Amino acid sequence: MKKLITIGRILFAVPFGILGINHFIMRDYYLGMLTSFVPGMGFTLLLVGLALIAVCVCLLINRFVKIACILLAFLLGLFIITIHIPNLFDPAKATVALIELMKDTALMGGALIIAGIYDLEKH
């Protein structure tokens, strides 16, 4: 069971690290996704990138996993509320927004499951 948890934790972590790095490399792309509900635009974008990288590192080194996953779930919830839901009302972005909303909802659930597992297992 521990091997499955370790493999799952690593597979869950790596994409967030890549997305975090992309927030620095592909700033213009991510700025185009933001809505007026997001304060600080460029600063917020870089802060989110750092947060995603920090979550990835915590999961990879198996430290602060519970708190990292709870904070990740909160961050994904913010994405849903401030980016995906408002974009549902823009006909040009609605289809992609719905897909992103569903993806982030599933990832938020996964983060909460990992946080719960690490609470039960006392890692």
C-alpha positions as CSV (number, residue, x, y, z in Angstrom):
1,M,0.0,0.0,0.0
2,K,2.8,2.4,0.8
3,K,4.4,1.9,-2.6
4,L,1.1,2.8,-4.3
5,I,0.7,6.0,-2.1
6,T,4.3,7.0,-3.0
7,I,3.8,6.4,-6.7
8,G,0.5,8.3,-6.6
9,R,2.0,11.2,-4.6
10,I,4.8,11.6,-7.1
11,L,2.6,11.3,-10.2
12,F,0.2,13.9,-8.6
13,A,3.1,16.3,-7.8
14,V,5.1,16.5,-11.1
15,P,2.4,18.2,-13.2
16,F,2.0,20.9,-10.6
17,G,5.7,21.6,-10.7
18,I,5.6,21.8,-14.5
19,L,2.6,24.1,-14.4
20,G,4.3,26.3,-11.8
21,I,7.4,26.7,-14.0
22,N,5.1,27.4,-16.9
23,H,3.7,30.4,-15.0
24,F,7.1,32.0,-15.3
25,I,7.9,30.9,-18.9
26,M,4.5,31.4,-20.4
27,R,3.3,34.5,-18.6
28,D,1.5,36.0,-21.5
29,Y,-0.6,32.9,-22.0
30,Y,-1.6,32.7,-18.4
31,L,-2.3,36.5,-18.2
32,G,-4.8,36.0,-21.1
33,M,-6.7,33.5,-19.0
34,L,-7.2,35.8,-16.0
35,T,-10.4,37.6,-15.4
36,S,-11.1,40.9,-13.6
37,F,-11.8,38.9,-10.5
38,V,-8.1,38.3,-10.0
39,P,-6.2,41.1,-8.3
40,G,-2.6,42.0,-9.0
41,M,-2.6,40.2,-12.3
42,G,1.2,39.7,-13.0
43,F,2.2,39.5,-9.4
44,T,-0.6,37.0,-8.6
45,L,0.5,34.9,-11.6
46,L,4.0,34.6,-10.3
47,L,2.8,34.0,-6.8
48,V,0.6,31.1,-8.0
49,G,3.6,29.7,-10.0
50,L,5.7,29.7,-6.8
51,A,2.9,28.1,-4.8
52,L,2.5,25.3,-7.4
53,I,6.3,24.7,-7.4
54,A,6.2,24.6,-3.5
55,V,3.4,22.1,-3.5
56,C,5.3,19.9,-6.0
57,V,8.5,20.0,-3.8
58,C,6.6,19.2,-0.6
59,L,5.0,16.2,-2.2
60,L,8.2,15.0,-3.8
61,I,10.3,15.2,-0.6
62,N,7.3,13.9,1.4
63,R,7.3,16.8,3.9
64,F,4.3,18.9,4.8
65,V,2.2,16.8,2.5
66,K,-1.1,17.3,4.4
67,I,-0.8,21.1,4.6
68,A,0.4,21.4,1.0
69,C,-2.5,19.4,-0.3
70,I,-5.0,21.4,1.7
71,L,-3.5,24.7,0.4
72,L,-3.5,23.2,-3.1
73,A,-7.2,22.4,-2.8
74,F,-7.9,25.9,-1.7
75,L,-5.9,27.3,-4.6
76,L,-7.8,25.1,-7.1
77,G,-11.0,26.3,-5.5
78,L,-9.9,29.9,-6.1
79,F,-9.2,29.0,-9.8
80,I,-12.7,27.6,-10.1
81,I,-14.3,30.6,-8.6
82,T,-12.3,33.4,-10.1
83,I,-11.3,32.0,-13.5
84,H,-13.4,29.1,-14.7
85,I,-16.9,30.1,-13.6
86,P,-16.6,33.7,-15.0
87,N,-15.3,32.2,-18.3
88,L,-18.3,30.0,-18.5
89,F,-20.3,33.2,-19.4
90,D,-18.0,34.1,-22.3
91,P,-19.2,32.1,-25.3
92,A,-15.7,32.1,-26.8
93,K,-14.2,30.5,-23.7
94,A,-17.2,28.5,-22.3
95,T,-16.2,25.1,-23.6
96,V,-12.6,25.3,-22.4
97,A,-13.7,26.8,-19.1
98,L,-16.0,23.9,-18.5
99,I,-13.3,21.4,-19.2
100,E,-10.9,23.3,-16.9
101,L,-13.5,23.6,-14.2
102,M,-14.1,19.8,-14.2
103,K,-10.3,19.1,-14.2
104,D,-9.6,21.4,-11.3
105,T,-12.6,20.0,-9.4
106,A,-11.2,16.5,-9.8
107,L,-7.7,17.7,-8.8
108,M,-9.1,19.4,-5.8
109,G,-10.7,16.1,-4.8
110,G,-7.5,14.3,-5.3
111,A,-5.6,16.8,-3.1
112,L,-8.1,16.4,-0.3
113,I,-7.9,12.6,-0.6
114,I,-4.1,12.7,-0.3
115,A,-4.4,15.1,2.7
116,G,-6.8,12.6,4.3
117,I,-4.5,9.7,3.7
118,Y,-1.6,11.5,5.2
119,D,-3.7,12.4,8.2
120,L,-4.7,8.8,8.7
121,E,-1.3,7.3,8.1
122,K,0.6,9.9,10.2
123,H,3.4,10.3,7.7
